[in-house]
Amino acid sequence: MSAAANGLPVVVVGNVFVDLKCFPQNELNFQGRNIGRTQFFHGGVGRNVAETMALLGSRVRFSSSVQEGGIGQEVLDRLVAVGIETDGILVSTAPESMGMWVAILHRNGDLACSISQVPDIRYQEEAWARHGRRLLQGAGHCVLELDFSVSLVEQALKDCHELGVKVIGVPGNSACVKRKPELIGGLHTYVCNQVEAEDLWGSSVASIPAAQHAALAILDRGPSQVVVTLGVLGCVVAERGMGEPAYVQAIPVDVVDTSGAGDSFVAGLSHSLACGTDLRHAAEVAARVAAWTVATNDSVCREIPELRKADHWDGWRRV
């Protein structure tokens, strides 16, 4: 039974960004000028996860903050258009209520470098204080971006635990987890990439066996499930009672832009877990959603409904 079918909403707590992506015409010259093109996109880890989950069929409630005016309204309109409940979003006149991400890509679509202007966390704190517990009422899962203040993450975890909502934690830039690593003990599922896993494990995670060892070490810190993503190598998943962590391959695809890969993976994983699938199968779904996303130049693949209908993979029957 899907999250949409059983009516259980998923709450997504995260930031909204405006992304400026720069695509070079030739190989990048870091010492001089580069000819290419630039394009604005809707972005932010939380926003990307929310939209992708909605496109997959989840009923999503989104907690965030946006700036009042044209850009902020455009963000809200796009979220509403895919069925996301936006009454938990704080609308502010302050420009700092939204973020800006400037990304320069290599010609092959890999990220070369980026600069993030993060939103002022006070606006997200106010949004959660006003709406958080209401949004969690009747929800089954909460996808929590761990890029906030420690106090906000602690409050969100407290609210989720009191209301019986399972938390899927996504580290973002890892700043909050680095300040207080024990926060991951309050998560049901922790999703991190290779670098974030290395920060917690304290050793290199450059291979599948190393990622399996890291996943088990992170599991010992308290979460029930751990997923370590490894880019083109795929991911490993670990769960209490599972035994040896399982390996899930990435889906080969012609890459256009990798910048939305992690967010789409989290969305596919979270949607599947909300539908009641097991962790390994959820990771297999996530790998397919990530492959669709990196084959586009947007951070969200807006053709997901059509691609899913055309995909004859048997695994969709379980989602």
C-alpha positions as CSV (number, residue, x, y, z in Angstrom):
1,M,0.0,0.0,0.0
2,S,1.5,3.4,-0.9
3,A,1.7,6.5,1.2
4,A,-0.8,8.1,-1.1
5,A,-3.1,5.1,-0.8
6,N,-3.1,4.8,2.9
7,G,-3.4,8.6,3.4
8,L,-0.4,9.0,5.7
9,P,1.4,12.3,4.9
10,V,5.2,12.7,4.9
11,V,6.5,15.9,6.5
12,V,9.6,17.3,4.8
13,V,11.6,19.9,6.8
14,G,14.3,21.7,4.8
15,N,15.5,24.8,3.0
16,V,14.5,26.5,-0.2
17,F,17.2,27.8,-2.5
18,V,17.4,29.5,-5.8
19,D,20.1,27.7,-7.9
20,L,22.2,29.4,-10.5
21,K,23.9,26.7,-12.6
22,C,26.7,27.5,-15.0
23,F,27.3,25.1,-17.9
24,P,30.7,25.6,-19.7
25,Q,30.8,25.1,-23.5
26,N,34.3,23.5,-23.2
27,E,36.5,22.1,-20.5
28,L,36.8,24.5,-17.6
29,N,39.6,27.0,-17.4
30,F,39.9,27.9,-13.7
31,Q,42.5,30.6,-14.5
32,G,40.5,32.5,-17.1
33,R,37.1,33.1,-18.7
34,N,34.8,30.4,-19.8
35,I,32.1,30.6,-22.5
36,G,28.9,28.8,-21.7
37,R,25.4,29.3,-20.4
38,T,23.7,29.9,-17.1
39,Q,20.2,29.0,-15.9
40,F,18.2,29.5,-12.7
41,F,16.5,26.6,-11.1
42,H,14.4,26.0,-8.0
43,G,16.6,24.3,-5.4
44,G,17.4,23.5,-1.8
45,V,17.7,20.0,-0.4
46,G,14.4,20.0,1.4
47,R,12.5,21.6,-1.5
48,N,14.0,19.1,-4.0
49,V,13.2,16.2,-1.8
50,A,9.6,17.4,-1.3
51,E,8.9,17.9,-5.0
52,T,10.4,14.6,-6.1
53,M,8.4,12.7,-3.4
54,A,5.2,14.4,-4.6
55,L,6.0,13.4,-8.2
56,L,6.4,9.8,-7.0
57,G,3.0,9.9,-5.4
58,S,3.7,10.8,-1.7
59,R,1.4,13.2,0.1
60,V,3.9,15.8,1.3
61,R,3.6,18.6,3.9
62,F,6.6,21.0,3.6
63,S,8.0,23.1,6.4
64,S,10.4,25.9,5.2
65,S,10.6,29.6,4.6
66,V,10.5,31.7,1.4
67,Q,10.8,35.4,0.6
68,E,7.6,37.3,-0.2
69,G,7.4,38.4,-3.8
70,G,7.9,37.0,-7.3
71,I,10.6,34.4,-6.7
72,G,9.1,33.1,-3.5
73,Q,5.6,33.0,-5.0
74,E,7.0,31.1,-8.0
75,V,8.4,28.5,-5.6
76,L,5.1,28.1,-3.8
77,D,3.2,27.9,-7.0
78,R,5.4,25.1,-8.3
79,L,5.1,23.1,-5.0
80,V,1.3,23.5,-5.0
81,A,1.1,22.4,-8.6
82,V,2.4,18.9,-7.7
83,G,0.1,18.6,-4.7
84,I,2.4,19.7,-1.8
85,E,0.8,21.2,1.2
86,T,2.5,24.6,1.7
87,D,0.7,26.0,4.7
88,G,3.7,25.1,6.9
89,I,6.0,27.5,4.9
90,L,6.8,30.9,6.5
91,V,6.6,33.7,4.0
92,S,8.8,36.6,5.0
93,T,9.8,40.0,3.5
94,A,13.5,39.2,4.4
95,P,15.7,38.1,1.5
96,E,17.6,35.9,4.0
97,S,14.6,33.6,4.4
98,M,15.7,31.8,1.2
99,G,19.1,30.6,0.1
100,M,21.2,31.0,-3.1
101,W,23.4,28.3,-4.6
102,V,25.8,29.1,-7.4
103,A,27.1,25.9,-9.1
104,I,29.8,25.6,-11.8
105,L,29.7,22.3,-13.6
106,H,32.3,20.4,-15.6
107,R,31.5,19.7,-19.2
108,N,30.5,16.1,-18.3
109,G,27.9,17.3,-15.8
110,D,29.9,16.7,-12.6
111,L,30.1,19.6,-10.1
112,A,33.3,21.5,-10.3
113,C,32.7,24.0,-7.4
114,S,29.9,25.8,-5.7
115,I,29.1,28.6,-3.3
116,S,26.1,28.5,-1.0
117,Q,24.5,31.5,0.6
118,V,22.5,29.8,3.3
119,P,19.1,31.1,4.6
120,D,19.0,32.6,8.1
121,I,17.9,29.8,10.3
122,R,15.7,32.0,12.4
123,Y,13.0,31.9,9.7
124,Q,12.9,28.1,9.6
125,E,12.8,28.0,13.4
126,E,9.8,30.3,13.4
127,A,8.1,28.2,10.7
128,W,8.6,25.0,12.8
129,A,7.5,26.8,16.0
130,R,4.3,27.9,14.3
131,H,3.4,24.8,12.4
132,G,5.6,21.8,13.2
133,R,3.4,19.8,15.5
134,R,0.3,20.4,13.4
135,L,2.2,19.2,10.3
136,L,3.2,16.0,12.1
137,Q,-0.3,15.1,13.2
138,G,-1.2,11.8,11.4
139,A,2.1,11.7,9.5
140,G,4.1,8.5,9.2
141,H,7.5,9.8,8.4
142,C,9.4,13.1,8.6
143,V,12.4,13.8,6.3
144,L,14.5,16.2,8.3
145,E,17.3,18.2,6.7
146,L,20.1,18.3,9.3
147,D,21.5,21.7,8.1
148,F,19.8,23.7,10.8
149,S,20.7,24.8,14.4
150,V,21.1,22.1,16.9
151,S,18.1,23.5,18.9
152,L,15.8,23.2,15.8
153,V,16.9,19.6,15.0
154,E,16.5,18.7,18.7
155,Q,13.0,20.2,18.8
156,A,11.9,18.5,15.6
157,L,13.2,15.2,16.8
158,K,11.4,15.7,20.2
159,D,8.1,16.5,18.4
160,C,8.4,13.5,16.0
161,H,9.2,11.1,18.9
162,E,6.3,12.3,21.0
163,L,3.9,12.0,18.0
164,G,5.2,8.6,16.8
165,V,6.7,9.8,13.5
166,K,9.8,8.1,12.1
167,V,12.6,10.5,11.2
168,I,14.7,10.1,8.1
169,G,17.8,12.4,8.5
170,V,19.7,14.0,5.7
171,P,22.9,15.8,6.7
172,G,23.3,18.4,3.9
173,N,26.6,20.1,4.7
174,S,27.0,18.1,8.0
175,A,27.5,21.2,10.1
176,C,24.8,20.3,12.6
177,V,25.9,16.7,12.9
178,K,29.6,17.7,13.4
179,R,28.6,20.0,16.2
180,K,26.5,17.3,17.9
181,P,27.1,13.8,16.4
182,E,24.8,12.1,19.0
183,L,21.8,13.7,17.2
184,I,21.8,10.8,14.7
185,G,20.9,8.5,17.6
186,G,17.4,10.0,17.5
187,L,16.9,9.1,13.8
188,H,15.1,6.1,12.4
189,T,17.0,6.3,9.2
190,Y,20.3,8.2,8.5
191,V,21.3,8.8,4.9
192,C,24.8,10.1,4.2
193,N,27.3,10.3,1.4
194,Q,30.9,9.0,1.3
195,V,32.4,12.2,2.8
196,E,29.8,12.5,5.5
197,A,30.3,8.8,6.4
198,E,34.1,9.4,6.7
199,D,33.5,12.3,9.1
200,L,31.6,10.0,11.4
201,W,33.6,6.9,11.0
202,G,37.0,8.6,11.0
203,S,38.5,6.5,8.1
204,S,38.4,6.5,4.4
205,V,35.2,5.2,2.7
206,A,36.7,4.7,-0.8
207,S,35.3,1.2,-1.5
208,I,32.2,-0.9,-1.0
209,P,33.7,-3.0,1.9
210,A,34.8,0.2,3.6
211,A,31.3,1.7,3.2
212,Q,29.9,-1.5,4.8
213,H,32.2,-1.1,7.8
214,A,31.3,2.6,8.1
215,A,27.6,1.8,7.9
216,L,27.8,-0.7,10.8
217,A,29.9,1.8,12.8
218,I,27.3,4.5,12.3
219,L,24.5,2.1,13.1
220,D,26.1,1.6,16.5
221,R,25.5,5.3,17.2
222,G,21.7,4.7,17.5
223,P,19.7,4.9,14.2
224,S,17.7,1.8,13.1
225,Q,18.8,2.1,9.5
226,V,21.9,3.6,7.7
227,V,22.4,4.3,4.0
228,V,25.8,5.3,2.7
229,T,25.8,6.6,-0.9
230,L,28.9,6.2,-3.1
231,G,27.9,8.0,-6.3
232,V,28.5,5.9,-9.4
233,L,29.4,2.9,-7.2
234,G,25.9,2.8,-5.8
235,C,25.2,2.5,-2.0
236,V,25.3,0.2,1.0
237,V,22.4,-0.2,3.4
238,A,22.5,-1.4,7.0
239,E,19.8,-2.2,9.4
240,R,19.5,-3.6,12.9
241,G,19.0,-7.4,12.5
242,M,20.1,-7.4,8.9
243,G,23.5,-8.8,9.4
244,E,26.0,-7.8,6.8
245,P,25.1,-4.5,5.0
246,A,23.7,-5.0,1.6
247,Y,25.1,-3.4,-1.6
248,V,22.9,-1.8,-4.2
249,Q,24.3,-0.8,-7.6
250,A,23.8,2.5,-9.2
251,I,21.8,2.6,-12.5
252,P,24.0,3.4,-15.6
253,V,22.9,6.5,-17.3
254,D,24.3,9.3,-19.6
255,V,24.9,12.1,-17.0
256,V,23.9,15.6,-17.8
257,D,24.0,17.2,-14.3
258,T,24.8,15.4,-11.0
259,S,23.8,18.2,-8.7
260,G,20.4,16.8,-7.8
261,A,21.5,13.2,-7.4
262,G,21.6,13.0,-3.6
263,D,18.3,14.8,-3.1
264,S,16.5,12.6,-5.6
265,F,18.0,9.5,-4.0
266,V,16.7,10.6,-0.6
267,A,13.3,11.3,-2.1
268,G,13.0,7.9,-3.7
269,L,14.2,6.1,-0.6
270,S,11.9,8.1,1.7
271,H,8.9,7.6,-0.6
272,S,9.5,3.8,-0.7
273,L,10.0,3.6,3.1
274,A,6.7,5.5,3.6
275,C,5.1,3.0,1.3
276,G,6.2,0.2,3.6
277,T,9.0,-1.4,1.6
278,D,12.1,-2.9,3.1
279,L,15.3,-0.8,3.2
280,R,17.2,-2.6,0.4
281,H,14.2,-2.3,-2.0
282,A,13.8,1.3,-1.1
283,A,17.5,1.9,-2.1
284,E,16.8,0.2,-5.4
285,V,13.9,2.6,-6.0
286,A,16.1,5.5,-5.0
287,A,18.8,4.5,-7.4
288,R,16.3,4.6,-10.3
289,V,15.0,8.0,-9.3
290,A,18.5,9.4,-9.0
291,A,19.4,8.0,-12.5
292,W,16.4,9.8,-14.0
293,T,17.4,13.0,-12.3
294,V,21.1,13.1,-13.3
295,A,20.0,12.6,-16.9
296,T,18.3,16.1,-16.8
297,N,19.8,19.5,-16.2
298,D,17.3,20.3,-13.4
299,S,17.7,19.3,-9.8
300,V,14.3,17.6,-10.0
301,C,13.2,15.3,-12.8
302,R,9.7,16.6,-13.6
303,E,9.1,13.7,-16.0
304,I,9.1,11.2,-13.1
305,P,5.3,10.2,-13.5
306,E,5.8,9.5,-17.2
307,L,9.1,7.7,-16.7
308,R,7.6,5.5,-14.0
309,K,4.7,4.5,-16.1
310,A,7.0,3.6,-18.9
311,D,9.4,1.7,-16.7
312,H,8.8,-2.1,-16.7
313,W,10.9,-2.8,-13.7
314,D,9.0,-5.3,-11.5
315,G,10.1,-3.5,-8.3
316,W,7.5,-0.8,-8.8
317,R,4.8,-3.2,-7.9
318,R,6.0,-3.1,-4.3
319,V,5.8,0.7,-4.1
